[in-house]
Amino acid sequence: MKTMFEYHLSIDGMMCGMCEAHVNNIVIKNFPQVKKVKSSARKNLTKIISPVPLDLDELKSKINETGYIVKNIETIK
């Protein structure tokens, strides 16, 4: 079985479903290797699953560039 990397991002600034979609699109556009991304404005949380490790500094930078604020990134696997 192939190892997957899971990241949980605590993000401030997501207010609605459109914000969730915007964050998801930022991740997919900049990290096409990502297999799954799901955001929750209510929880201020984005979960990302990737078959390869992601550059966390770049990930944070790309999201922050759009006005959302990445408070924390937790690597699950």
N, C-alpha and C positions, 0 to 999 in steps of 0.2 A: 504494500500500500504506500502511495506517495505521501510524503510529509507535506502538510499545509501549514501556513503561517497565518495566525489570527491576531488582529489588532483591534483594540477598543479605544476609540478617540473620544475624549470629553471635549465638546465643542459648544462655545457660547455664540449666540446670535441666530440660531435656527428658531423660527417662530411658527412655521406652518409646513404643510406638505410640499409647497413649492420650494421652500428652503431646503427641505430634505432632498428633493430631487436635484436641486442645484449642487449641493455637496456631493451627492452620488455621482453626478455628471462630471464634476471636477476630478474626482478620483479615477473614474473610468477613462476619461480623456487623457490624463497624464500618466496613468499606470495601466496600460491595456492588458497586462498580464493578470490583473486582479480577476478572480473568478466570481466573487460576490461582494456586494457592498449594500448595506442597509442602514438608513439613518432614522433616528427618532427625535423630533423636535421636543417632544414632551420630556424625554429622558436626557436631552442634550448629549446624545450618544450616536456614534457611527461605528458600525462593525464592518471590518474588512477581512476577507479571506483570500489568500494568494498562495500559489504553489511555490513562489520564490520570495525571499526576504525583500522588503521594500526599504528604500532610502527614507528614513523617518524624518530627517531634516528637510528633504525636498517635499515630502508629503505635507508636513506642517506649513511650509512656506507657500505651497500652491493653494492650500485652503485659506490661509491667512490673507493672501493677496486679494481675495474676493470679499473681504470684510467680516468673515467669520473668525472666531478666535479659538484656536486649538489650545486647550488648557493642559491636557495630559494625553499621552499615548501609552497604553499598556499592551505589551506583547504577551499574548496568551500562550502561544505555542512557538 
